[in-house]
Structures are given as structure tokens and as C-alpha cells.
């Protein structure tokens, strides 16, 4: 059996276990799941633990819409680097004749979505994108750290239960100078690593590259690797013989976002940014995969970290 | 390799002019100057690479898709010559 076929069997097994236990319910498209009560219990407990762990950062908490305005999306360069993950919204903008056409196409079983027009908004692929929109054109008098927990969408339908199309990131971005950005990435990355190890997840912290698209993407991926700009927190969810799954990452962006969004430091030069963040559903699924399909059966050491006092027990 | 076709150098300079987003005027940049020191970014290399490939009807081979290839105008001209030779 090929390596890929073995991995696909592992995906199918975990997906079947999760569905059988009611942890998630398949919503009819690859990577779209309803999350049941035990999933939500674990998600909320882990999120609370994450916030306690990073309370020391005294970060500014912001919330953003799940969709991004097109001009902001453009400034991130995302579609040039990741066209395969990009998703734009379309909307009905017609009148009565177009409505009649839509009804006709739909009743014929046709693709009525093709009659819709680009709506000028795109699904947000990363929780921190819109932060740069907030900071655009500003001059920072001091470094700032943020706490962002938001919905993301990436078009990557997959039978891998850990690769969802719609998910949440909880991120801690830093914007300031180069030394501060690197120190934040390395300190918060190490703290995140310890947090996951403490939950019984055999997580590694290793240099990685983003899945930049195509031939031109190879230049970006190789630059990122040789600069050691990105580290991933990877977990052997499907066993030591299978590729590990990235639960989160710690990234140094250099002046990429600051240059595109005209964000400068006190000296008037482009600011430097970095970000440490997790894919929240991935962490929760790694816990279920590692510790069993019911939070009540998880090891005491894990449960006591997630649910501290008697009043917080699941 | 030191002798580059004038057409190659002109096409490379034109691609950098249009897509390089450098922080110095291109005429001030010598063929051997470090482009990254002149504000060239990883993301800008993507557009420049596609423009050069298009103008010269070449395709950089996989092993040249790295930062060294984009370090200077001379390095790009060498890569263009090498791409032609590898076809």
C-alpha cells in the first residue's frame, strides 16, 4: 500500500471515530463540520488556558469580521502567494429578469451561483490580516502586542479531518522593531510549545515554509526556509510514521506587512512584525486523537490543566 | 559568464523598473549592486521573475528558483543565460 493510501486510511479512521462519538458532525462538504458539546467543552477550556498562558503579554484584544474588504485583501499580496486557498464572495445584484433567469437555472438543476457577481469582499484566510488594516498609515511610538481570535476560511477541501475549510485562529501578533519582533516570535513560540507539551501532545518546534503556490512560490518558500522566518508546532497526530500536523506557527514577517500597509516605527522606518498563533480546531482534534473520544476519559494530568477548580470541571 | 546579451540586460532592467519596487532609481543601480539592499523583496521577485520569463521566452529551471538568482542584475542575466542553455 502506498504511503498516501496509509495516510488516507488514518484520516478516515479518525474521522469515523470523531463522528461516531458525536465530537463532530459532517456537514456535507469536505472540511466542514458541526462541533458538538464535548468538542466545544474542550475548545473553550483550551482557549481559556491559552489566554491564562499569554496574559503576561498584556495584549490588546481586537475582533474582526469573517470577510475582508477587497482593497485590504489586495494589500496583503495573499492572492499572488496563495491563489489555491483564496475565496471571494459573490452576490446577486440583478433585477427581475435576472431573478427569473436564476429561478430557471436553479429549477433545471443548474449552477445558479454562476449568475452572481463578485461582492467586493473575500473570506478572511488569517486572523491577523485585518489588524494591518487598522494600523495602516500609522506611526507607532512603541511596540504593540495583540490578541486576535477569529474565524478563517481557506479553500482546501480535504478528507483529512484536521484540514478544515472553515476554522478559527487564536494569534498573538507583535508590531514594533526587528529585535522585538524576533524576540516575541521566539519567546511566545517557546511558551506555546510548552503549553502544548503540558497537554500531553508530542509537539515539535521546527523550521517550516508556507504552501506558496506553484513555480514562483518556490522562490518564496526557499527564502522563508533559508531565513528561518517560520517555525511550526507540529504534532504526530497520525503516528510517528506519518507526516506530522502543524497545530500552529511562529512567524517573523520582517517589514512585509508594514511596507504594504505603511506602518512605521518611531524612526519613520517600516515597522517589523511577527506572530505566534494556533489553529484552534486542530489543537482540539489533536487532543481527541491523542487522549480519546470523550473529554471525561482524558488523563487526569490533562484534565486538571484544562479544568482547574471543581467549579470548572467538565 | 561575463558577456550578457544586451537584450537580456534591457529586459531585466525593464522588469525591475515595472515590478521591482526598489527604493532607488534603477539607472543608479549598477549591474552588480545588491538588489535586496535596494529594497527588493521576496514578494517582488515573483512578479519580476514572471516578467523576465515572458520577455525572453525562457523558463528558469527549478534549481534557480532561489534568492541568489535575484541578488543582482548580473545574477539574473546569468540565470537567463543558464535557462536558455538548459533547454
Interface residues (C-beta under 8 A of the other chain):
Chain A: X77 X80 X81 X215 X216 X217 X218 X219 X220 X222 X223 X224 X226 X256 X259
Chain B: X41 X42 X43 X45 X46 X47 X49 X50 X62 X65 X66 X67 X69 X70
